[in-house]
Amino acid sequence: MSNLLEVRDLKQYFPIKTGWFGKTPLKAVDGVSFEIAEGETLGLVGESGCGKTTVGRSILHLYTPTAGEVRFQGKLVNKNTVAGFRKDMQMVFQDPYSSLNPRMTVSDIIGEALDIHHLCTGKGERRDRVEELMSLVGLNREHARRYAHEFSGGQRQRIGIARALAVNPKFIVCDEPVSALDVSIQAQIINTFEELQEKLGIAYLFIAHDLLVVHHMSRRIAVMYLGKIVEMAEANELNERPLHPYTQSLLSAIPIPDPETARTRHRIALEGDVPSPMHMPSGCSFRTRCRYATEQCAQECPTLREMSSGHFAACWNIPG
């Protein structure tokens, strides 16, 4: 499989005013690199505030990156060229209640992209395409004239997915698309994403903080902590053999339905709070909460190294 998307050393700093005249950079994303193949799903997980959403928005240039390089099908994406990539790269937002215009009908919400990109020659073709998209994501096409507030959260998220699909994208950033939904509805939306990928061959960057959902959806998983990727591997490999102390802690927190297994499992609790991205600790940003931290961790920031085939981790205390 060839790479559809390549991200190299992506950085996104936000200048925060401190004092009367001073400004301090908030390092939301600090040197992130990965690639996504055609039709692949890469899961991106981490605590709230670690920079997951900012990565997705920076790739699509909803935020102009501070530094780094994004390439789509080998072509550089920057502020001058991004308009030409809008059809191929889309986004499904986290909150289905605030991402849809309450004054527009479903037909207009989905059809807006068709109008902007001039994908339909007349009203009849536009109507047929909107109804086709609604049917594709499991919505009743008779409801095209309704407004967003008349739908449930799961139905609204389906409208958001249909809107993203309207321009036939090759890649979609899914920004925690099920976190605002009930658990029963989450499974339906996840199944919809999988069916669409199988049918249309779309690649996803699937952002979430639920490791079970990400493991189910993704071929590979990247774990983020304070703006950096600390571990990346195949989904099953990461689940069975986590190397980074942070990943080990995240996996140990996943609830297990079997009470006997749950009682015998060791829970790895992290001490302390997440440091401020405006005042990062020296060296490894995770060292203030790590039980294995050494003097080297305080002096040097570890780089993402390949520990075994396709398994990368950023830690000084992993042999390899």
Secondary structure in CASP SS format (residue, H / E / C, confidence):
PFRMAT SS
TARGET T0000
AUTHOR 0000-0000-0000
METHOD secondary structure of the structure
MODEL  1
M C 1.00
S C 1.00
N E 1.00
L E 1.00
L E 1.00
E E 1.00
V E 1.00
R E 1.00
D E 1.00
L E 1.00
K E 1.00
Q E 1.00
Y E 1.00
F E 1.00
P E 1.00
I E 1.00
K E 1.00
T E 1.00
G C 1.00
W C 1.00
F C 1.00
G E 1.00
K E 1.00
T E 1.00
P E 1.00
L E 1.00
K E 1.00
A E 1.00
V E 1.00
D E 1.00
G E 1.00
V E 1.00
S E 1.00
F E 1.00
E E 1.00
I E 1.00
A E 1.00
E C 1.00
G C 1.00
E C 1.00
T E 1.00
L E 1.00
G E 1.00
L E 1.00
V E 1.00
G C 1.00
E C 1.00
S C 1.00
G C 1.00
C C 1.00
G C 1.00
K H 1.00
T H 1.00
T H 1.00
V H 1.00
G H 1.00
R H 1.00
S H 1.00
I H 1.00
L C 1.00
H C 1.00
L C 1.00
Y C 1.00
T C 1.00
P C 1.00
T C 1.00
A E 1.00
G E 1.00
E E 1.00
V E 1.00
R E 1.00
F E 1.00
Q C 1.00
G C 1.00
K E 1.00
L E 1.00
V E 1.00
N C 1.00
K C 1.00
N C 1.00
T C 1.00
V H 1.00
A H 1.00
G H 1.00
F H 1.00
R C 1.00
K C 1.00
D C 1.00
M E 1.00
Q E 1.00
M E 1.00
V E 1.00
F C 1.00
Q C 1.00
D C 1.00
P C 1.00
Y C 1.00
S C 1.00
S C 1.00
L C 1.00
N C 1.00
P C 1.00
R C 1.00
M C 1.00
T E 1.00
V H 1.00
S H 1.00
D H 1.00
I H 1.00
I H 1.00
G H 1.00
E H 1.00
A H 1.00
L H 1.00
D H 1.00
I H 1.00
H C 1.00
H C 1.00
L C 1.00
C C 1.00
T C 1.00
G C 1.00
K H 1.00
G H 1.00
E H 1.00
R H 1.00
R H 1.00
D H 1.00
R H 1.00
V H 1.00
E H 1.00
E H 1.00
L H 1.00
M H 1.00
S H 1.00
L H 1.00
V C 1.00
G C 1.00
L C 1.00
N C 1.00
R H 1.00
E H 1.00
H H 1.00
A C 1.00
R C 1.00
R C 1.00
Y E 1.00
A H 1.00
H H 1.00
E H 1.00
F C 1.00
S C 1.00
G H 1.00
G H 1.00
Q H 1.00
R H 1.00
Q H 1.00
R H 1.00
I H 1.00
G H 1.00
I H 1.00
A H 1.00
R H 1.00
A H 1.00
L H 1.00
A C 1.00
V C 1.00
N C 1.00
P C 1.00
K C 1.00
F E 1.00
I E 1.00
V E 1.00
C E 1.00
D E 1.00
E C 1.00
P C 1.00
V C 1.00
S C 1.00
A C 1.00
L C 1.00
D C 1.00
V H 1.00
S H 1.00
I H 1.00
Q H 1.00
A H 1.00
Q H 1.00
I H 1.00
I H 1.00
N H 1.00
T H 1.00
F H 1.00
E H 1.00
E H 1.00
L H 1.00
Q H 1.00
E H 1.00
K H 1.00
L H 1.00
G C 1.00
I C 1.00
A E 1.00
Y E 1.00
L E 1.00
F E 1.00
I E 1.00
A C 1.00
H C 1.00
D C 1.00
L H 1.00
L H 1.00
V H 1.00
V H 1.00
H H 1.00
H H 1.00
M H 1.00
S C 1.00
R C 1.00
R E 1.00
I E 1.00
A E 1.00
V E 1.00
M E 1.00
Y E 1.00
L C 1.00
G C 1.00
K E 1.00
I E 1.00
V E 1.00
E E 1.00
M E 1.00
A E 1.00
E E 1.00
A H 1.00
N H 1.00
E H 1.00
L H 1.00
N H 1.00
E H 1.00
R C 1.00
P C 1.00
L C 1.00
H C 1.00
P H 1.00
Y H 1.00
T H 1.00
Q H 1.00
S H 1.00
L H 1.00
L H 1.00
S H 1.00
A C 1.00
I C 1.00
P C 1.00
I C 1.00
P C 1.00
D C 1.00
P H 1.00
E H 1.00
T H 1.00
A H 1.00
R H 1.00
T H 1.00
R C 1.00
H C 1.00
R C 1.00
I C 1.00
A C 1.00
L C 1.00
E C 1.00
G C 1.00
D C 1.00
V C 1.00
P C 1.00
S C 1.00
P C 1.00
M C 1.00
H C 1.00
M C 1.00
P C 1.00
S C 1.00
G C 1.00
C C 1.00
S C 1.00
F C 1.00
R H 1.00
T H 1.00
R H 1.00
C C 1.00
R C 1.00
Y C 1.00
A C 1.00
T C 1.00
E H 1.00
Q H 1.00
C H 1.00
A H 1.00
Q H 1.00
E C 1.00
C C 1.00
P C 1.00
T C 1.00
L C 1.00
R E 1.00
E E 1.00
M E 1.00
S E 1.00
S C 1.00
G C 1.00
H E 1.00
F E 1.00
A E 1.00
A C 1.00
C C 1.00
W C 1.00
N C 1.00
I C 1.00
P C 1.00
G C 1.00
END
